[in-house]
């Protein structure tokens, strides 16, 4: 018997679970490079309110939040929107701005379903290219994306972290 799994557009009622998955991810991914006080100060209820607002009234009609579900439980989420990078064409270029699968549910197909839904969604919105900023240290994510047809485009950026800069490289894929 297979699990009841799917991906759909997020509903406002999903916001609390999205916030919980996001916070847990941030603690795992950034716990050693961000000031612990910043992570401790995160208010999951406030994060959920922001997600509910974003889901209900996105700043752009092409900004969408998708959720990966097992039965009715959110196991992951993604946010897609027009890319706002200085070298991007906001009509042509989409960005996967957030993409998180609950660590306890990795390797169960939620990420693959979510990625396919992201690509289908931005393609349906008329985008012809998608970009995704990732950590160069996340070998597993980069390998997974390279296997899925994404490639580095040479762009990189840095953010200040408590123990040094947080670096990211940009991957892209053609949607046509």
C-alpha positions in Angstrom: 0.0 0.0 0.0 1.5 3.4 -1.0 1.2 6.5 1.1 -1.2 9.2 0.0 1.2 11.9 -1.2 0.7 15.0 -3.3 1.7 18.6 -4.0 -0.7 21.5 -4.1 -0.8 25.2 -3.7 -0.7 26.2 -0.1 -3.7 27.2 1.9 -3.6 29.7 4.7 -4.3 26.9 7.2 -0.9 25.4 6.1 1.0 28.4 7.4 1.7 27.1 10.9 3.2 23.8 9.6 5.2 25.7 6.9 6.7 27.9 9.6 7.5 25.0 11.8 9.3 23.1 9.0 11.1 26.3 8.0 12.3 27.1 11.5 13.6 23.6 12.0 15.4 23.8 8.7 17.0 27.1 9.6 18.2 25.8 12.9 19.8 22.8 11.2 21.2 24.7 8.2 22.3 27.9 9.8 22.8 27.0 13.5 26.6 27.0 13.3 26.9 30.2 11.2 24.2 32.5 12.5 24.2 34.1 15.9 22.2 31.7 18.2 20.3 34.6 19.7 18.9 35.3 16.2 17.6 31.8 15.9 16.3 31.8 19.4 14.4 35.0 18.7 12.5 33.5 15.9 8.8 33.5 16.7 7.1 30.6 14.9 3.6 32.2 15.4 4.9 35.4 13.8 6.4 33.4 10.9 3.1 31.6 10.4 1.3 34.9 10.3 3.7 36.1 7.6 3.2 32.8 5.6 -0.6 33.1 5.9 -0.4 36.7 4.5 1.9 35.6 1.7 -0.4 32.8 0.8 -3.5 34.9 1.0 -2.2 38.1 -0.7 1.1 37.6 -2.5 3.0 40.7 -3.7 2.9 39.4 -7.3 0.3 37.1 -8.9 3.1 34.8 -10.0 4.3 34.3 -6.4 3.1 30.9 -5.3 3.6 28.8 -2.2 3.5 25.0 -2.8 3.3 22.3 -0.2 4.3 18.6 -0.4 1.8 16.5 1.6 1.6 13.1 3.1 -2.1 12.7 3.6 -3.0 16.1 4.9 0.3 16.8 6.7 2.8 19.3 5.2 6.2 17.5 4.8 7.8 20.3 2.7 7.2 23.6 1.0 8.5 25.8 -1.8 8.1 29.4 -2.7 8.4 30.4 -6.4 8.3 34.0 -7.7 9.8 36.2 -10.4 13.6 36.5 -10.0 14.7 39.9 -8.7 18.4 39.5 -9.3 19.9 42.6 -11.0 20.7 40.5 -14.1 17.3 38.8 -14.3 14.4 39.4 -16.6 11.3 39.3 -14.3 9.1 38.3 -17.2 11.3 35.4 -18.2 13.1 34.4 -15.1 11.5 32.7 -12.1 13.2 31.9 -8.8 12.8 29.1 -6.3 13.2 31.3 -3.3 12.5 28.7 -0.6 12.5 24.9 -0.9 12.5 22.8 2.3 11.6 19.2 3.0 11.2 18.2 6.6 14.5 16.4 7.6 12.6 13.4 9.0 10.9 12.9 5.6 13.9 13.3 3.2 14.3 10.5 0.7 10.6 9.7 0.5 9.9 11.5 -2.8 8.5 14.7 -1.4 11.4 16.8 -2.8 11.1 15.3 -6.3 7.3 15.9 -6.4 7.8 19.4 -5.1 10.5 20.3 -7.6 8.4 19.0 -10.5 5.4 21.0 -9.2 7.6 24.1 -9.0 8.8 23.7 -12.6 5.3 23.0 -13.8 4.0 26.1 -11.9 6.5 28.6 -13.2 6.3 27.2 -16.7 2.5 27.6 -16.6 3.1 31.2 -15.5 5.1 31.9 -18.7 8.6 31.8 -17.3 11.3 30.2 -19.6 14.1 29.9 -17.1 14.3 29.2 -13.3 17.1 30.0 -10.9 17.9 28.7 -7.4 20.4 30.1 -4.9 22.1 27.2 -3.0 25.0 26.8 -0.5 28.1 25.6 -2.3 28.7 23.4 0.8 25.4 21.5 0.3 26.9 18.8 -1.9 23.8 16.6 -1.7 21.4 19.3 -2.8 23.7 20.5 -5.6 24.2 16.9 -6.9 20.5 16.3 -6.8 19.8 19.5 -8.8 22.6 18.8 -11.3 21.1 15.3 -11.9 17.7 17.0 -12.5 19.2 19.2 -15.2 20.2 22.4 -13.3 23.6 23.9 -13.8 25.7 26.7 -12.2 25.5 29.9 -14.1 28.6 31.6 -12.5 26.7 34.0 -10.2 27.5 34.0 -6.5 26.6 36.1 -3.4 27.4 36.4 0.3 25.6 37.4 3.4 27.2 38.2 6.8 27.0 35.4 9.3 28.1 35.3 12.9 31.1 33.0 12.1 31.8 34.3 8.6 30.1 34.9 5.3 27.2 32.7 4.1 28.0 32.0 0.5 25.6 30.9 -2.2 25.9 30.0 -5.9 23.1 30.3 -8.4 21.9 27.4 -10.4 19.6 27.7 -13.4 17.5 25.6 -15.7 15.7 26.2 -19.0 12.0 25.5 -18.8 11.2 25.3 -22.5 
